[in-house]
């Protein structure tokens, strides 16, 4: 049970999500970053939501694109579930105003950090399923969020994750490859939280966070790509 120090979620968020929680404390937990509490935070729900989202999107693509092979379907799914796509969903749902963050995380701009917003979307998916145990209902909710983006998804061999795209960006300009270093691991397996520092030649170092080293590396690579593309 979430303790009293956690603020109550904005009821308008449930309308934007398209689901009314029988256990609203699950939504509150899904909005709670680990900077507030190492015990009561969204990470377990995020773990569940990540798997559910992958299955929902895979099932949609399987039926929507019957002529596509496994490799191209995999790349299409990766595009729809990667951090940038989840960040767009989070912005559509206006999650930044409902996040529960520590004072320090708020001051550092955590409510606009794409990695946190993306993790929260997955946590909300996990929270909805935990609350209703109804996979068809969850699928309808998630696909409703994705409706504007499913129309534009195309099977292409150019779909790459942020880490791969950053490497290719730098290689094309004959620049040194980025270096990644784990600087902090909190918690015990399987509920660990990783912080990874990335160095790109000529740019200030940046930090990424995630529930695995891979996710943390993808998060910081995505931030560098945004900076470079600007």
matplotlib code that plots the C-alpha trace (Angstrom):
import matplotlib.pyplot as plt

x = [0.0, 1.3, 1.8, 0.4, 3.4, 2.4, 0.2, -3.2, -3.3, -5.2, -8.6, -8.5, -5.5, -7.7, -10.0, -7.0, -5.8, -9.2, -9.5, -11.0, -9.0, -10.7, -7.5, -6.3, -3.2, -1.9, -2.0, -0.3, 2.4, 2.9, 3.5, 6.0, 9.7, 12.4, 13.8, 10.8, 11.0, 13.3, 10.5, 7.3, 8.0, 7.0, 9.8, 8.0, 4.9, 7.3, 8.8, 5.3, 4.1, 7.1, 6.3, 2.6, 3.3, 5.6, 3.0, 0.2, 2.2, 3.6, 0.1, -1.2, 1.6, 1.3, -2.3, -2.0, 1.0, 0.5, 3.0, 6.0, 8.7, 9.9, 12.9, 10.9, 8.1, 10.7, 12.1, 8.6, 7.8, 11.1, 10.1, 6.8, 8.0, 11.3, 11.8, 10.9, 7.6, 6.7, 7.7, 5.1, 2.4, 3.4, 3.0, -0.3, -1.5, 0.1, 1.9, 4.5, 2.1, 1.2, 4.6, 5.6, 9.2, 11.7, 12.5, 15.9, 14.5, 12.0, 14.6, 16.7, 13.8, 12.8, 9.2, 10.2, 12.9, 11.9, 13.3, 11.2, 8.1, 8.6, 9.1, 5.9, 3.9, 5.0, 4.2, 0.7, 0.2, 1.3, -1.0, -4.0, -3.5, -2.9, -6.1, -8.4, -6.7, -8.4, -5.9, -8.5, -9.5, -5.9, -5.1, -7.9, -6.7, -3.1, -4.0, -6.2, -3.1, -1.2, -3.8, -2.1, 1.2, 0.0, -1.2, 2.3, 4.4, 6.0, 8.0, 11.5, 15.0, 16.1, 14.5, 17.2, 17.5, 19.1, 22.4, 22.8, 21.8, 24.2, 27.0, 26.1, 25.8, 29.3, 30.8, 29.4, 31.2, 34.5, 34.2, 35.2, 32.5, 30.7, 31.9, 29.5, 30.3, 28.0, 28.5, 25.8, 23.6, 20.9, 18.8, 19.0, 18.3, 15.9, 14.8, 17.9, 18.3, 21.3, 22.9, 25.2, 27.5, 28.2, 31.0, 30.8, 33.8, 33.4, 30.2, 29.6, 29.0, 25.4, 23.8, 21.1, 19.0, 17.0, 16.0, 19.0, 22.3, 20.9, 18.0, 20.2, 22.6, 19.6, 18.2, 21.5, 22.1, 18.6, 19.4, 22.7, 20.9, 18.4, 21.3, 23.1, 20.1, 19.3]
y = [0.0, 3.5, 5.7, 9.1, 11.0, 10.2, 12.8, 11.8, 11.3, 13.8, 12.1, 13.7, 11.5, 8.4, 9.9, 10.6, 7.1, 5.7, 3.5, 4.0, 2.1, 0.0, 0.3, 3.9, 3.2, 1.2, 4.2, 6.2, 3.6, 3.7, 7.4, 7.2, 7.4, 5.6, 8.9, 9.2, 5.6, 2.6, 0.3, 1.9, 2.9, 2.0, -0.4, -3.7, -2.4, -1.2, -4.7, -6.1, -3.4, -3.7, -7.4, -6.7, -3.8, -5.9, -8.7, -6.2, -4.5, -7.8, -9.2, -6.1, -6.1, -9.8, -9.4, -5.9, -6.9, -10.6, -10.3, -9.1, -11.3, -11.8, -9.4, -6.5, -7.1, -7.0, -3.7, -2.2, -3.4, -1.9, 1.5, 1.5, 0.4, 2.4, 5.3, 8.0, 6.4, 6.0, 9.6, 10.7, 8.6, 10.1, 13.6, 12.8, 11.6, 14.7, 12.5, 15.1, 17.0, 13.8, 12.3, 11.8, 12.8, 13.8, 17.5, 16.9, 15.0, 17.8, 20.5, 18.6, 18.5, 14.9, 15.5, 16.2, 13.5, 11.1, 8.0, 8.6, 9.4, 6.2, 4.1, 5.5, 4.6, 1.0, 1.1, 2.3, -0.6, -2.9, -1.2, -1.4, -5.2, -5.7, -3.9, -5.5, -8.8, -8.3, -8.6, -7.7, -4.5, -3.6, -4.2, -1.8, 0.9, 0.7, 0.5, 3.6, 5.5, 4.3, 5.0, 8.2, 6.4, 3.0, 4.8, 6.0, 2.9, 1.5, -1.7, -0.5, -1.9, 1.5, 1.2, 1.1, 1.6, 4.8, 3.2, 1.9, 5.1, 7.1, 4.9, 5.1, 8.9, 9.2, 6.7, 8.6, 11.7, 9.8, 10.6, 8.3, 5.9, 6.7, 5.1, 3.8, 3.2, 2.0, 4.5, 3.2, 0.2, 0.3, -2.5, -6.2, -8.4, -8.6, -5.1, -3.2, 0.4, 1.3, 4.7, 4.8, 7.6, 8.2, 10.2, 11.5, 13.3, 17.1, 17.0, 17.2, 13.8, 12.7, 10.2, 7.6, 5.5, 2.3, -1.0, -2.7, -1.6, -1.9, 0.3, 2.9, 2.9, 3.3, 6.2, 8.2, 7.4, 8.8, 12.0, 12.5, 11.9, 14.7, 17.0, 16.2, 16.4, 19.9]
z = [0.0, -0.8, 2.2, 2.8, 1.6, -2.0, -3.7, -5.1, -8.9, -11.0, -11.8, -15.2, -16.0, -15.8, -18.4, -20.7, -20.2, -21.0, -17.9, -14.5, -11.8, -9.2, -7.2, -7.8, -5.7, -8.7, -10.9, -8.1, -7.9, -11.7, -11.5, -8.7, -9.5, -7.5, -6.4, -4.1, -2.7, -3.4, -2.2, -3.6, -7.2, -10.7, -11.6, -11.1, -13.0, -15.7, -16.0, -16.5, -18.8, -21.0, -21.7, -22.2, -24.6, -26.7, -27.0, -27.9, -30.6, -32.0, -32.2, -34.0, -36.5, -37.2, -38.2, -39.9, -42.1, -43.2, -46.0, -43.9, -42.7, -39.1, -39.4, -40.7, -38.2, -35.4, -36.6, -36.9, -33.3, -32.1, -33.6, -31.8, -28.4, -28.2, -25.9, -28.5, -29.3, -25.6, -25.0, -27.6, -25.9, -22.6, -24.0, -25.5, -22.1, -20.4, -17.9, -17.0, -14.8, -12.9, -12.2, -8.6, -8.3, -5.6, -5.2, -6.7, -9.7, -10.2, -10.1, -12.7, -15.1, -14.5, -15.3, -18.9, -19.2, -22.0, -20.3, -17.2, -19.2, -21.3, -18.2, -16.8, -19.8, -19.5, -15.7, -16.4, -18.8, -16.1, -13.6, -15.8, -16.4, -12.6, -11.9, -14.4, -15.4, -18.8, -21.7, -24.5, -22.6, -22.1, -25.8, -26.8, -24.5, -25.7, -29.4, -28.9, -27.6, -30.6, -33.2, -34.7, -35.0, -36.3, -39.4, -40.2, -39.4, -42.5, -42.8, -43.6, -43.1, -41.7, -38.3, -35.7, -31.9, -30.5, -29.7, -33.2, -34.8, -32.6, -33.6, -37.3, -37.0, -35.6, -38.0, -41.0, -39.8, -39.0, -35.3, -32.4, -31.2, -28.0, -24.7, -22.1, -18.4, -15.6, -12.8, -10.4, -9.8, -7.1, -5.8, -6.0, -9.1, -10.7, -9.5, -10.2, -11.5, -13.6, -14.3, -17.3, -18.3, -22.0, -23.6, -27.2, -28.6, -28.4, -26.3, -22.5, -20.9, -20.3, -18.1, -18.8, -16.5, -16.8, -15.4, -17.2, -18.5, -22.1, -21.3, -19.6, -22.6, -25.1, -23.0, -23.0, -26.7, -27.5, -25.6, -27.5, -30.8, -30.0, -29.2, -32.4, -34.6, -33.2]

ax = plt.figure().add_subplot(projection="3d")
ax.plot(x, y, z, "-o")
ax.set_aspect("equal")
plt.show()
